[in-house]
């Protein structure tokens, strides 16, 4: 959010994708006779990302296969429409990414502040956001559907993908919570960095994407930098001593589940470009149905999750009642709930906007870029939390390892973002 994501044929019906629209290859070193525009369709130049034809999830229908077989190469130096500039899309990605980084930092800081009044009820806060977001997302989706922004074609997209997203995210939460209960604190952020490795692997295997050496090296440096900044010099050589091997493996599996869900979200947007023709899939369709199925699976796992948090399932109603009283800061026993409901509500609102902004990055760029943005927010958040803040204890002193890890992270981001040299005779499709 169980489904196991793989490239075997048993899941191919989840990801049936019509092939991309007919394209024309335009090269600058040849000419063609001028043709009547009424007898020849203008070449359609698009810089949109598409799933490669050999991607494992690409299953074209018979009709679209016949249409694709008629694609012709057109060579021309005649006056054809200029291809749309990618500068506007690049600016959009940069602006949305900058907003997402700011929201990610605020999200982490406000979550820490929200736990001040909710320190005894973190499980209530987690479930409140999980199920509350379903109501919010579907309310927004309904309003956008009534206004015509969301169409019937968007609503009728295959729901099997959203079921897979919800199941994988719920499995990620359950397995991560189980492993975190048995692992020492510094080991958790280090093992969680395998998330980016899983994303790259699933992106190659499931979407058929390719990455350059610089991009792969940059992602690895980012993961190393985040781990170094978060652990800040912990004795990593001894931190897993005495811990059964199944718990680190389970934490790594948790990262795999969540990475798989993020790649499927990206696939949904790529698939929608072909299914919806010129229309762009509204992100609230993905947010609403993905969150809805995640909440459904979380509900099924609730007895297991509550026991992991040390809350017997029979006592869960009483715990939730106490959590609601502390959240609203009303009732007889509200000691220690100072700052509620303001701090929890600030966190929930920021987290909601952060999730929307992050999914926007996935839509206009990729899931890997979205993960890099989130990782960049980690050292910034740690630095801010080291400063004196209201409701928190006095700021902490950061070790040299934090500066070292942050530097490695930035080098990784620069390496990933380095432009690749253009190839001669490159095709515009």
BARO-212287 format. One record per residue (C-alpha): residue number from 1; x, z, y. Coordinates in Angstrom, 3 decimals. Layout:
residues N
{NUM; {X; Z; Y}};
...
***
This chain:
residues 429
{1; {0.000; 0.000; 0.000}};
{2; {-0.952; 0.010; -9.079}};
{3; {0.108; -3.507; -8.690}};
{4; {3.609; -4.517; -9.577}};
{5; {4.833; -7.314; -7.335}};
{6; {6.690; -9.973; -9.241}};
{7; {7.009; -13.693; -9.345}};
{8; {5.366; -14.106; -12.741}};
{9; {2.344; -16.301; -13.190}};
{10; {0.047; -13.342; -13.718}};
{11; {-0.017; -12.824; -9.951}};
{12; {0.025; -16.427; -8.846}};
{13; {-3.747; -16.386; -8.246}};
{14; {-3.211; -13.659; -5.621}};
{15; {-1.147; -15.969; -3.523}};
{16; {-2.578; -19.470; -3.793}};
{17; {-1.450; -21.301; -0.673}};
{18; {-2.520; -24.747; 0.433}};
{19; {0.502; -26.822; 1.441}};
{20; {1.430; -27.142; 5.110}};
{21; {-0.075; -29.950; 7.149}};
{22; {1.434; -33.418; 6.931}};
{23; {4.657; -33.630; 8.923}};
{24; {6.906; -36.442; 10.097}};
{25; {10.680; -36.435; 10.252}};
{26; {11.989; -37.767; 13.542}};
{27; {15.563; -38.854; 13.847}};
{28; {17.254; -40.059; 16.946}};
{29; {19.351; -42.841; 15.442}};
{30; {16.685; -45.339; 14.452}};
{31; {13.758; -47.278; 15.879}};
{32; {10.358; -48.466; 14.770}};
{33; {8.057; -51.093; 16.186}};
{34; {5.431; -49.767; 18.565}};
{35; {2.139; -49.217; 16.767}};
{36; {-1.315; -48.867; 18.111}};
{37; {-2.231; -45.235; 18.501}};
{38; {-5.637; -46.027; 17.087}};
{39; {-4.115; -47.140; 13.795}};
{40; {-1.407; -44.558; 13.505}};
{41; {-1.714; -40.753; 13.861}};
{42; {0.687; -39.261; 16.350}};
{43; {3.440; -37.247; 14.700}};
{44; {2.603; -33.601; 14.815}};
{45; {5.591; -31.555; 15.862}};
{46; {5.368; -27.893; 15.074}};
{47; {7.936; -25.153; 15.205}};
{48; {5.767; -22.791; 13.216}};
{49; {7.270; -21.010; 10.282}};
{50; {6.006; -22.139; 6.898}};
{51; {6.465; -21.123; 3.310}};
{52; {8.834; -23.615; 1.662}};
{53; {7.258; -26.018; -0.799}};
{54; {9.230; -24.499; -3.680}};
{55; {8.193; -20.919; -2.944}};
{56; {6.814; -19.140; -6.039}};
{57; {3.452; -18.460; -4.365}};
{58; {2.880; -22.087; -3.301}};
{59; {-0.032; -23.577; -5.236}};
{60; {-1.539; -26.642; -3.649}};
{61; {-5.005; -27.905; -4.402}};
{62; {-5.506; -31.382; -5.869}};
{63; {-6.937; -32.703; -2.610}};
{64; {-4.082; -31.452; -0.493}};
{65; {-1.529; -32.722; -3.008}};
{66; {-2.968; -36.230; -2.668}};
{67; {-2.840; -35.863; 1.096}};
{68; {0.758; -34.693; 0.992}};
{69; {1.775; -37.657; -1.164}};
{70; {0.889; -40.010; 1.671}};
{71; {3.337; -38.387; 4.121}};
{72; {5.661; -40.960; 5.668}};
{73; {8.931; -40.646; 7.487}};
{74; {8.771; -42.072; 10.962}};
{75; {12.026; -42.984; 12.695}};
{76; {11.821; -43.523; 16.405}};
{77; {13.554; -43.327; 19.691}};
{78; {10.448; -44.498; 21.502}};
{79; {8.602; -42.309; 23.986}};
{80; {6.860; -39.789; 21.768}};
{81; {5.430; -36.431; 22.847}};
{82; {8.179; -33.897; 23.428}};
{83; {8.309; -31.146; 20.827}};
{84; {7.009; -27.855; 22.113}};
{85; {9.777; -25.693; 23.478}};
{86; {10.565; -22.592; 21.469}};
{87; {11.626; -20.695; 24.596}};
{88; {8.106; -19.405; 25.241}};
{89; {7.794; -18.142; 21.671}};
{90; {11.244; -16.543; 21.913}};
{91; {10.250; -14.739; 25.098}};
{92; {7.093; -13.542; 23.409}};
{93; {9.038; -12.204; 20.432}};
{94; {11.484; -10.418; 22.744}};
{95; {8.709; -8.846; 24.840}};
{96; {6.670; -7.718; 21.826}};
{97; {9.832; -6.403; 20.147}};
{98; {10.798; -4.402; 23.230}};
{99; {7.298; -2.921; 23.413}};
{100; {7.414; -2.101; 19.701}};
{101; {10.774; -0.332; 20.044}};
{102; {9.395; 1.798; 22.894}};
{103; {6.279; 2.633; 20.871}};
{104; {8.370; 3.386; 17.771}};
{105; {10.504; 5.865; 19.705}};
{106; {7.446; 7.485; 21.284}};
{107; {5.776; 7.578; 17.863}};
{108; {8.656; 9.505; 16.282}};
{109; {9.025; 11.924; 19.175}};
{110; {5.291; 12.611; 19.452}};
{111; {5.009; 13.099; 15.689}};
{112; {7.617; 15.843; 15.963}};
{113; {5.668; 17.382; 18.834}};
{114; {2.357; 17.045; 16.979}};
{115; {3.775; 19.048; 14.098}};
{116; {4.331; 22.032; 16.410}};
{117; {0.635; 23.035; 16.358}};
{118; {0.060; 21.365; 12.971}};
{119; {3.133; 22.774; 11.217}};
{120; {0.980; 24.418; 8.563}};
{121; {-1.328; 21.416; 8.216}};
{122; {0.807; 18.233; 8.009}};
{123; {-1.186; 17.025; 5.005}};
{124; {-4.400; 17.245; 7.026}};
{125; {-2.821; 15.222; 9.854}};
{126; {-1.685; 12.536; 7.390}};
{127; {-5.110; 12.178; 5.796}};
{128; {-6.875; 12.309; 9.156}};
{129; {-4.843; 9.341; 10.406}};
{130; {-5.219; 7.409; 7.123}};
{131; {-9.011; 7.599; 6.990}};
{132; {-9.543; 7.708; 10.758}};
{133; {-7.702; 4.438; 11.246}};
{134; {-10.059; 2.708; 8.819}};
{135; {-12.999; 3.554; 11.068}};
{136; {-11.122; 2.538; 14.223}};
{137; {-9.778; -0.728; 12.819}};
{138; {-13.113; -1.866; 11.388}};
{139; {-14.885; -0.944; 14.630}};
{140; {-12.454; -3.127; 16.567}};
{141; {-12.785; -5.878; 13.960}};
{142; {-16.584; -5.802; 14.240}};
{143; {-16.425; -6.034; 18.040}};
{144; {-14.006; -8.963; 17.873}};
{145; {-16.196; -10.666; 15.278}};
{146; {-19.267; -10.322; 17.492}};
{147; {-17.332; -11.779; 20.440}};
{148; {-16.210; -14.777; 18.361}};
{149; {-12.500; -13.955; 18.283}};
{150; {-12.660; -13.292; 14.551}};
{151; {-14.330; -16.097; 12.608}};
{152; {-16.078; -16.284; 9.249}};
{153; {-13.075; -18.187; 7.857}};
{154; {-10.815; -15.238; 8.703}};
{155; {-13.164; -12.744; 7.084}};
{156; {-13.442; -14.888; 3.944}};
{157; {-9.685; -14.939; 3.236}};
{158; {-8.898; -13.839; -0.350}};
{159; {-9.200; -10.081; -0.606}};
{160; {-6.874; -9.795; -3.600}};
{161; {-3.890; -9.812; -1.239}};
{162; {-5.319; -6.872; 0.724}};
{163; {-5.978; -5.003; -2.522}};
{164; {-2.309; -5.497; -3.417}};
{165; {-1.234; -4.314; 0.044}};
{166; {-3.397; -1.189; -0.186}};
{167; {-2.255; -0.373; -3.718}};
{168; {1.443; -0.815; -2.925}};
{169; {1.279; 1.273; 0.246}};
{170; {-0.613; 4.043; -1.537}};
{171; {1.913; 3.985; -4.401}};
{172; {4.697; 4.111; -1.834}};
{173; {3.188; 7.212; -0.238}};
{174; {2.564; 8.949; -3.587}};
{175; {5.981; 8.209; -5.107}};
{176; {7.805; 8.967; -1.855}};
{177; {6.037; 12.313; -1.493}};
{178; {6.805; 13.231; -5.101}};
{179; {10.495; 12.335; -4.743}};
{180; {10.875; 14.006; -1.336}};
{181; {9.691; 17.292; -2.817}};
{182; {12.642; 17.289; -5.250}};
{183; {15.423; 15.757; -3.127}};
{184; {17.636; 17.445; -0.521}};
{185; {16.769; 16.478; 3.054}};
{186; {19.849; 14.356; 3.911}};
{187; {19.423; 12.240; 0.771}};
{188; {15.961; 11.016; 1.760}};
{189; {16.901; 8.840; 4.782}};
{190; {19.888; 7.394; 2.910}};
{191; {17.813; 6.342; -0.103}};
{192; {15.079; 5.053; 2.215}};
{193; {17.469; 2.461; 3.628}};
{194; {17.018; 0.485; 0.405}};
{195; {13.732; -0.594; 2.024}};
{196; {15.544; -3.346; 3.944}};
{197; {17.367; -4.526; 0.815}};
{198; {14.052; -4.770; -1.017}};
{199; {12.543; -6.681; 1.887}};
{200; {15.306; -9.274; 1.866}};
{201; {15.006; -9.656; -1.910}};
{202; {11.218; -10.014; -1.903}};
{203; {11.356; -12.393; 1.049}};
{204; {13.695; -14.680; -0.911}};
{205; {11.882; -14.357; -4.253}};
{206; {8.269; -14.370; -3.105}};
{207; {8.361; -16.417; 0.107}};
{208; {11.273; -18.685; -0.718}};
{209; {13.092; -17.837; 2.504}};
{210; {16.838; -18.192; 2.917}};
{211; {19.177; -15.983; 4.940}};
{212; {22.638; -16.661; 6.284}};
{213; {25.674; -14.548; 5.507}};
{214; {25.525; -13.114; 9.041}};
{215; {21.901; -12.038; 8.619}};
{216; {22.493; -10.378; 5.243}};
{217; {25.640; -8.641; 6.510}};
{218; {23.824; -7.537; 9.653}};
{219; {20.981; -5.984; 7.651}};
{220; {23.451; -4.100; 5.464}};
{221; {25.278; -2.780; 8.541}};
{222; {21.965; -1.668; 10.064}};
{223; {21.073; 0.272; 6.905}};
{224; {24.525; 1.901; 6.799}};
{225; {24.345; 2.764; 10.491}};
{226; {20.927; 4.394; 10.207}};
{227; {22.025; 6.428; 7.186}};
{228; {25.182; 7.611; 8.979}};
{229; {23.295; 8.478; 12.186}};
{230; {20.546; 10.396; 10.392}};
{231; {22.760; 12.378; 8.005}};
{232; {25.321; 13.079; 10.787}};
{233; {28.178; 14.051; 8.548}};
{234; {26.337; 15.733; 5.690}};
{235; {28.324; 16.119; 2.504}};
{236; {26.830; 13.069; 0.817}};
{237; {29.181; 13.388; -2.133}};
{238; {27.530; 16.617; -3.259}};
{239; {23.997; 16.265; -1.948}};
{240; {22.613; 14.852; -5.219}};
{241; {24.463; 17.244; -7.501}};
{242; {22.064; 19.028; -9.821}};
{243; {19.220; 16.593; -9.046}};
{244; {17.683; 14.691; -11.939}};
{245; {18.314; 10.950; -11.678}};
{246; {14.615; 10.124; -11.839}};
{247; {13.966; 11.499; -8.338}};
{248; {16.421; 9.230; -6.471}};
{249; {15.104; 6.332; -8.547}};
{250; {11.545; 7.257; -7.594}};
{251; {12.471; 7.361; -3.896}};
{252; {14.047; 3.910; -4.202}};
{253; {10.901; 2.685; -5.981}};
{254; {8.829; 4.070; -3.093}};
{255; {10.820; 1.884; -0.707}};
{256; {10.253; -1.090; -3.007}};
{257; {6.474; -0.570; -2.993}};
{258; {6.305; -0.414; 0.785}};
{259; {8.672; -3.368; 1.215}};
{260; {6.501; -5.423; -1.119}};
{261; {3.419; -4.569; 0.931}};
{262; {5.142; -5.674; 4.152}};
{263; {6.192; -9.009; 2.648}};
{264; {2.652; -9.657; 1.392}};
{265; {1.374; -9.014; 4.936}};
{266; {3.793; -11.632; 6.216}};
{267; {2.630; -13.992; 3.472}};
{268; {-0.996; -13.511; 4.547}};
{269; {-0.141; -14.744; 8.055}};
{270; {1.863; -17.696; 6.744}};
{271; {-0.923; -18.630; 4.341}};
{272; {-3.525; -18.371; 7.111}};
{273; {-1.702; -21.014; 9.179}};
{274; {-2.542; -23.556; 6.482}};
{275; {-5.988; -22.229; 5.623}};
{276; {-7.266; -21.839; 9.188}};
{277; {-5.835; -25.122; 10.512}};
{278; {-5.072; -24.549; 14.210}};
{279; {-6.553; -21.042; 14.391}};
{280; {-4.370; -17.952; 14.394}};
{281; {-5.317; -15.122; 12.058}};
{282; {-6.371; -12.048; 14.004}};
{283; {-4.159; -9.072; 13.200}};
{284; {-7.164; -6.746; 12.944}};
{285; {-8.301; -8.614; 9.841}};
{286; {-5.043; -7.627; 8.123}};
{287; {-5.010; -4.119; 9.616}};
{288; {-8.625; -3.394; 8.708}};
{289; {-8.716; -4.619; 5.122}};
{290; {-5.177; -3.431; 4.367}};
{291; {-5.921; 0.059; 5.704}};
{292; {-9.294; 0.112; 3.973}};
{293; {-7.867; -0.528; 0.519}};
{294; {-4.974; 1.843; 1.197}};
{295; {-7.455; 4.621; 2.032}};
{296; {-9.369; 3.832; -1.158}};
{297; {-6.275; 4.221; -3.328}};
{298; {-5.160; 7.329; -1.407}};
{299; {-8.585; 8.808; -2.158}};
{300; {-7.991; 8.158; -5.862}};
{301; {-4.552; 9.792; -5.651}};
{302; {-5.788; 12.743; -3.578}};
{303; {-5.751; 15.364; -6.387}};
{304; {-2.185; 14.381; -7.252}};
{305; {-1.033; 14.309; -3.622}};
{306; {-2.575; 17.668; -2.751}};
{307; {-0.842; 19.325; -5.706}};
{308; {2.462; 17.837; -4.566}};
{309; {1.960; 19.542; -1.212}};
{310; {1.336; 22.850; -2.940}};
{311; {-2.409; 22.742; -2.321}};
{312; {-4.537; 23.188; -5.471}};
{313; {-7.255; 20.575; -5.487}};
{314; {-9.943; 23.270; -5.737}};
{315; {-8.679; 24.720; -2.444}};
{316; {-8.441; 21.360; -0.673}};
{317; {-11.843; 21.619; 1.123}};
{318; {-10.864; 25.015; 2.571}};
{319; {-7.459; 23.641; 3.619}};
{320; {-9.040; 20.656; 5.345}};
{321; {-11.495; 22.934; 7.151}};
{322; {-8.650; 25.112; 8.431}};
{323; {-6.693; 21.995; 9.414}};
{324; {-9.637; 20.657; 11.408}};
{325; {-9.988; 24.004; 13.216}};
{326; {-6.298; 23.985; 14.162}};
{327; {-6.452; 20.310; 15.169}};
{328; {-9.314; 21.032; 17.563}};
{329; {-7.868; 24.455; 18.437}};
{330; {-11.211; 26.125; 17.872}};
{331; {-12.291; 28.883; 15.507}};
{332; {-11.280; 32.421; 14.704}};
{333; {-7.809; 31.733; 13.307}};
{334; {-5.995; 29.365; 15.666}};
{335; {-2.773; 31.302; 16.090}};
{336; {0.186; 28.964; 16.196}};
{337; {-1.973; 25.983; 17.195}};
{338; {-0.807; 25.900; 20.816}};
{339; {-0.636; 22.325; 22.070}};
{340; {-3.629; 21.127; 20.067}};
{341; {-5.603; 18.953; 20.370}};
{342; {-3.516; 17.226; 23.077}};
{343; {-0.286; 16.739; 21.111}};
{344; {-1.925; 15.499; 17.873}};
{345; {-4.172; 13.131; 19.815}};
{346; {-1.205; 11.740; 21.764}};
{347; {0.577; 11.080; 18.478}};
{348; {-2.454; 9.443; 16.863}};
{349; {-3.052; 7.154; 19.843}};
{350; {0.613; 6.143; 20.043}};
{351; {0.833; 5.615; 16.290}};
{352; {-2.248; 3.398; 16.411}};
{353; {-0.753; 1.159; 19.103}};
{354; {2.593; 1.177; 17.291}};
{355; {1.019; -0.082; 14.065}};
{356; {-0.772; -2.868; 15.944}};
{357; {2.390; -3.866; 17.804}};
{358; {4.490; -3.785; 14.634}};
{359; {2.063; -6.052; 12.809}};
{360; {2.196; -8.414; 15.781}};
{361; {5.967; -8.682; 15.246}};
{362; {5.366; -9.503; 11.582}};
{363; {2.915; -12.198; 12.643}};
{364; {5.065; -13.949; 15.259}};
{365; {8.432; -13.311; 13.608}};
{366; {8.937; -11.732; 10.184}};
{367; {8.696; -8.473; 8.267}};
{368; {12.498; -8.165; 8.198}};
{369; {12.724; -8.359; 12.000}};
{370; {9.985; -5.729; 12.261}};
{371; {12.021; -3.410; 10.007}};
{372; {15.151; -3.915; 12.087}};
{373; {13.185; -2.933; 15.179}};
{374; {11.964; 0.255; 13.520}};
{375; {15.499; 1.108; 12.407}};
{376; {16.797; 0.647; 15.949}};
{377; {14.319; 3.287; 17.099}};
{378; {15.744; 5.927; 14.731}};
{379; {18.971; 6.849; 16.590}};
{380; {17.199; 6.573; 19.954}};
{381; {14.569; 9.029; 18.723}};
{382; {17.209; 11.402; 17.380}};
{383; {18.976; 11.389; 20.745}};
{384; {15.746; 12.111; 22.651}};
{385; {14.834; 14.909; 20.244}};
{386; {18.269; 16.449; 20.837}};
{387; {17.280; 16.992; 24.479}};
{388; {15.272; 20.008; 25.670}};
{389; {11.596; 19.109; 25.253}};
{390; {8.395; 21.101; 25.786}};
{391; {7.139; 22.987; 22.703}};
{392; {10.464; 22.369; 20.881}};
{393; {13.480; 24.581; 20.494}};
{394; {16.609; 24.054; 22.569}};
{395; {18.286; 20.693; 22.120}};
{396; {20.879; 20.206; 19.382}};
{397; {24.431; 18.914; 19.695}};
{398; {24.967; 15.532; 18.041}};
{399; {27.983; 15.069; 15.793}};
{400; {30.490; 12.193; 16.070}};
{401; {28.875; 10.681; 12.981}};
{402; {25.741; 10.041; 15.022}};
{403; {27.669; 7.954; 17.546}};
{404; {29.488; 6.162; 14.734}};
{405; {26.247; 5.360; 12.898}};
{406; {24.538; 4.171; 16.081}};
{407; {27.467; 1.867; 16.845}};
{408; {27.383; 0.388; 13.343}};
{409; {23.621; -0.129; 13.665}};
{410; {23.996; -2.029; 16.944}};
{411; {26.781; -4.166; 15.484}};
{412; {24.479; -5.010; 12.587}};
{413; {21.673; -6.041; 14.925}};
{414; {24.065; -8.216; 16.958}};
{415; {25.407; -9.833; 13.800}};
{416; {21.889; -10.538; 12.516}};
{417; {20.820; -12.044; 15.849}};
{418; {23.869; -14.255; 16.365}};
{419; {22.697; -17.871; 16.829}};
{420; {23.688; -20.276; 14.100}};
{421; {25.459; -23.532; 15.038}};
{422; {23.057; -26.446; 15.183}};
{423; {23.448; -29.059; 12.490}};
{424; {23.654; -32.714; 13.365}};
{425; {20.652; -34.745; 12.360}};
{426; {18.518; -31.680; 11.999}};
{427; {14.876; -32.312; 11.334}};
{428; {11.967; -31.116; 13.426}};
{429; {9.000; -30.446; 11.263}};
***
